[in-house]
Amino acid sequence: MKNIDWQITAKNIKKYFTYLKYILGAWLLIMPAVAQAYTPPPAVNPQSTVVGLTGTIPSPPPAVGATIAVPSNGESFNALPINVEGICQSGLLIKLFINNVFAGAAECVNSSYKIISALFNGLNNLVVRDYDALDQQGPDSNQVNVTFNNPNVGAGAGITLTSAYAKLGASPGSTLSWPIVVSGGDPSYAVSVTWGDGAPSNLLSEPFAGSFDINHIYDTAGVYTILLKATDLQGNVAYLQLVGLASGPASQASASTSLNTPVATVSKGGIKLDSETLGIIIVLVILIPLVTFWLGSKHRLVNIKKKFESGEGLS
């Protein structure tokens, strides 16, 4: 009887190792596929499912100021607009100030700039200043004094176009809205805006002096020269050149799935599983065959015991 029990136990152990061999074989077959399907989830901030980081690296302001080469000091003009040109450091923003009033801007390209500008009636003091990407100002340029003699007799005081912003930007496809201020002269004003991208000019009518907005949508990323021209009822004109920027960060959709929820997505490369889902699959692959084997062995042992108790196993 003991010999029979030992044989039954040895037989069961042999079957156990046979089943274990099948399990290991199956595991070796599916492991490469599981490893290929698994894609680690992106690292996230524990406080949020989407994290954006922006920053600026401190740097000194421009050390060398731009210069005014055109017009020459002492020149007189009786027609508008005029061109203000000079030498500068490429990549900087150049702002023109006339009698300490912002009068136009341009990007410095290939070490030079050009700004189309109006003048006040009488004496005008011209200065340009360069600014880096952090809006840090460099030294003032040389000062140039010019005179404008308005040929429009009886036109009264001239008009002025200005803005609190020399450069503004928006993402391509989004609306760029720019506040402008018009003053002086004899309202109302006819205003034209050329956006620099080949689109037709905008024509506006402003009945009163004060602030108004100009709006435009750029289709393509880039840096654009914007030119405004305003005319009052007496024929006085003013110009303002600005720099428009069409650029912006790529849009990011906020995550809608909880960090604790298993995710499985289908792509061209197959099924991509997160770590939690992969762990569940591994546990099931190991446990199901073991549980099946244990239940089957228990069932067989019960049957064998019944046979021996009834005497059938001794025949």
C-alpha positions in Angstrom: 0.0 0.0 0.0 2.9 2.4 0.8 4.6 1.4 -2.4 1.4 2.2 -4.3 1.0 5.6 -2.6 4.6 6.4 -3.4 4.1 5.6 -7.1 1.0 7.7 -7.2 2.9 10.6 -5.6 5.8 10.2 -8.0 3.4 10.0 -10.9 1.7 13.2 -9.8 5.1 15.0 -9.4 6.0 13.9 -12.9 2.7 15.3 -14.3 3.3 18.5 -12.3 6.7 19.1 -14.0 5.1 18.2 -17.4 2.5 20.9 -16.9 5.2 23.3 -15.6 7.1 22.7 -18.8 4.1 23.5 -20.9 3.5 26.7 -18.9 7.1 27.8 -19.3 6.9 27.0 -23.0 3.8 29.0 -23.4 5.3 31.9 -21.4 8.4 31.9 -23.7 6.1 32.1 -26.7 3.9 35.0 -25.5 6.6 37.0 -23.7 8.2 38.6 -26.9 4.7 39.6 -28.2 3.8 41.1 -24.8 7.1 43.0 -24.6 6.6 44.3 -28.1 3.1 45.5 -27.4 4.0 47.2 -24.1 4.6 50.9 -24.4 5.7 52.6 -21.1 3.4 55.6 -20.3 4.9 59.1 -20.5 6.2 60.5 -17.3 3.8 62.9 -15.7 3.7 65.3 -12.8 2.0 63.6 -9.9 -0.1 66.8 -9.5 -1.4 67.0 -13.1 -1.9 64.9 -16.1 -0.5 67.6 -18.4 2.5 69.7 -17.6 3.9 72.7 -19.4 7.2 74.3 -18.5 8.4 77.6 -19.9 11.3 79.8 -18.9 13.8 82.3 -20.0 17.5 82.3 -19.6 18.8 85.6 -18.2 21.2 87.4 -20.4 22.6 90.9 -20.5 20.8 93.6 -22.6 22.2 94.6 -26.0 25.6 96.4 -25.4 25.7 98.2 -28.8 23.0 100.6 -29.9 21.6 100.9 -33.4 22.4 103.9 -35.5 20.4 106.3 -37.7 22.0 106.8 -41.2 19.0 108.1 -43.0 17.8 110.8 -42.8 20.7 113.1 -42.1 20.8 115.5 -39.2 19.3 118.9 -40.2 17.2 117.7 -43.2 13.9 119.3 -44.0 10.8 117.6 -45.5 7.5 118.8 -47.0 6.0 115.4 -47.8 5.3 112.2 -45.9 6.2 109.5 -45.2 9.9 109.4 -44.7 12.3 106.4 -44.4 14.4 106.0 -41.3 17.2 103.5 -41.9 20.4 102.5 -40.2 22.8 99.8 -38.9 21.8 97.4 -36.1 22.4 93.9 -34.6 20.5 91.2 -36.5 17.7 89.6 -34.6 16.9 92.6 -32.4 13.7 94.7 -32.5 14.3 98.3 -33.5 11.9 101.0 -32.1 11.7 104.6 -33.4 10.9 107.5 -31.1 10.1 110.9 -32.4 9.9 113.7 -29.8 9.8 110.8 -27.2 6.7 109.3 -28.8 6.8 105.7 -30.2 6.6 106.1 -34.0 7.3 102.7 -35.5 9.3 99.5 -35.3 11.1 97.0 -37.5 13.1 93.7 -37.2 16.8 94.1 -37.7 17.6 91.8 -40.6 21.1 91.4 -42.2 22.4 94.1 -39.8 20.0 96.8 -41.1 16.5 98.1 -40.6 14.0 100.4 -42.3 11.0 102.1 -40.8 8.4 104.1 -42.7 7.3 107.0 -40.5 5.4 110.3 -40.4 6.7 113.5 -38.7 5.2 116.2 -36.5 4.8 119.6 -38.0 7.9 121.5 -37.2 11.0 120.2 -35.4 11.4 116.4 -34.9 14.0 114.7 -32.7 14.6 111.1 -33.9 16.1 108.3 -31.8 16.1 104.5 -32.3 16.6 101.9 -29.6 17.2 98.1 -29.9 15.5 95.5 -27.8 16.2 91.8 -27.3 13.8 88.9 -27.0 13.4 89.7 -23.3 12.5 93.3 -24.1 15.7 94.5 -22.6 16.8 97.9 -24.1 20.1 98.7 -25.6 21.8 102.1 -25.7 20.2 105.0 -27.6 21.3 105.7 -31.1 22.7 108.9 -32.3 20.1 111.7 -32.3 18.9 113.2 -35.6 16.9 116.4 -35.8 14.8 117.0 -38.9 12.1 119.5 -39.8 8.7 118.9 -41.4 7.0 121.8 -43.1 3.3 120.8 -43.8 2.4 122.0 -47.3 -1.3 121.7 -46.4 -2.0 125.3 -45.5 -4.7 125.7 -42.9 -4.7 122.0 -42.2 -4.2 122.7 -38.5 -2.4 120.3 -36.2 -1.2 117.0 -37.7 -2.5 113.6 -36.6 -0.6 110.9 -34.7 -0.8 107.1 -34.8 0.8 105.2 -32.0 0.5 102.0 -30.0 1.5 100.5 -26.7 3.0 97.6 -28.6 5.7 97.6 -31.2 5.4 93.8 -31.7 2.6 91.3 -31.1 2.0 87.8 -32.1 -0.6 85.0 -32.4 -0.6 81.4 -33.6 -1.3 80.9 -37.3 -5.0 80.6 -37.7 -5.8 82.6 -34.6 -6.9 86.2 -34.5 -4.2 88.8 -33.9 -5.8 91.8 -32.2 -3.8 95.0 -31.9 -4.8 98.2 -30.0 -4.0 101.5 -31.8 -4.4 105.1 -30.8 -5.2 107.9 -33.2 -5.2 111.6 -32.1 -5.0 115.1 -33.4 -6.2 116.5 -36.7 -9.8 116.8 -37.7 -11.9 113.6 -37.1 -13.2 111.4 -38.6 -10.3 109.3 -39.8 -9.9 106.9 -42.7 -7.4 104.1 -41.7 -5.8 101.5 -44.0 -3.9 98.5 -42.6 -1.5 96.5 -44.7 -0.6 93.2 -43.0 2.5 92.2 -45.0 1.3 88.8 -46.0 -0.2 89.7 -49.3 -3.8 89.8 -48.0 -5.9 92.8 -49.1 -5.6 95.9 -46.9 -8.2 96.6 -44.3 -10.1 99.9 -44.6 -11.5 101.3 -41.4 -13.4 104.5 -40.5 -12.9 105.9 -37.0 -15.3 108.8 -36.2 -13.4 110.0 -33.1 -9.9 110.3 -31.7 -8.9 107.5 -29.3 -8.2 103.8 -29.2 -9.4 101.2 -31.6 -8.4 97.6 -32.5 -7.1 96.2 -35.7 -7.6 92.4 -36.3 -6.1 89.9 -38.7 -5.5 86.1 -39.1 -2.1 84.9 -40.5 -2.3 81.6 -42.2 1.5 80.9 -42.2 4.1 81.3 -39.5 6.5 84.2 -40.0 7.5 87.8 -39.1 5.5 90.4 -41.0 5.8 94.2 -41.5 2.5 95.9 -40.7 1.9 99.4 -42.0 -1.0 101.7 -41.0 -2.0 105.0 -42.7 -4.5 107.4 -41.3 -6.0 110.4 -43.0 -8.2 113.1 -41.4 -10.9 115.4 -43.0 -8.3 118.0 -43.7 -5.9 115.7 -45.6 -3.4 115.3 -42.8 -1.7 111.9 -42.8 0.0 109.7 -40.3 1.9 106.4 -40.6 2.8 103.7 -38.1 4.9 100.6 -38.9 4.7 97.6 -36.6 6.0 94.0 -36.4 3.5 91.1 -36.5 4.5 87.6 -35.5 2.7 84.5 -36.5 3.9 81.7 -34.2 3.0 79.9 -31.1 3.3 76.6 -29.2 1.6 73.5 -30.5 -1.8 72.9 -28.9 -2.0 70.2 -26.4 -5.2 68.3 -25.6 -5.7 67.9 -21.9 -5.7 64.3 -20.6 -9.2 63.0 -19.9 -8.2 59.6 -18.5 -7.5 59.1 -14.8 -3.9 58.1 -13.9 -5.3 55.0 -12.1 -7.3 53.7 -15.1 -5.7 51.0 -17.3 -5.5 52.1 -20.9 -5.2 50.0 -24.1 -5.1 51.7 -27.4 -4.9 50.4 -31.0 -2.3 51.8 -33.4 -0.6 50.8 -36.6 2.0 48.9 -34.5 -0.6 46.8 -32.7 -2.0 47.0 -29.1 -0.2 49.3 -26.7 -0.7 48.4 -23.0 0.1 50.3 -19.9 2.0 48.7 -17.0 -1.1 47.9 -14.9 -2.9 46.1 -17.8 0.3 44.2 -18.6 0.6 43.0 -15.0 -2.9 41.7 -14.9 -2.2 39.7 -18.1 1.0 38.2 -16.7 -0.8 37.1 -13.5 -3.6 35.5 -15.4 -1.2 33.7 -17.8 0.6 32.1 -14.7 -2.3 31.4 -12.4 -4.9 29.9 -14.8 -2.7 26.9 -15.8 -1.6 26.3 -12.2 -5.1 26.4 -10.8 -6.3 24.2 -13.6 -3.6 21.7 -12.9 -4.2 21.8 -9.1 -8.0 21.2 -9.5 -7.3 18.3 -12.0 -4.8 16.6 -9.8 -7.1 16.9 -6.7 -9.9 15.4 -8.7 -7.7 12.4 -9.9 -6.4 11.8 -6.4 -9.9 11.6 -5.0 -10.9 9.1 -7.7 -7.8 7.0 -7.1 -8.5 7.0 -3.3 -12.1 5.8 -3.9 -10.8 3.0 -6.1 -8.4 1.7 -3.5 -11.0 2.0 -0.8 -13.4 0.0 -2.8 -10.7 -2.6 -3.7 -10.6 -1.8 -7.5 -7.1 -0.5 -7.3 -5.7 -3.8 -6.0 -6.9 -5.9 -9.0 
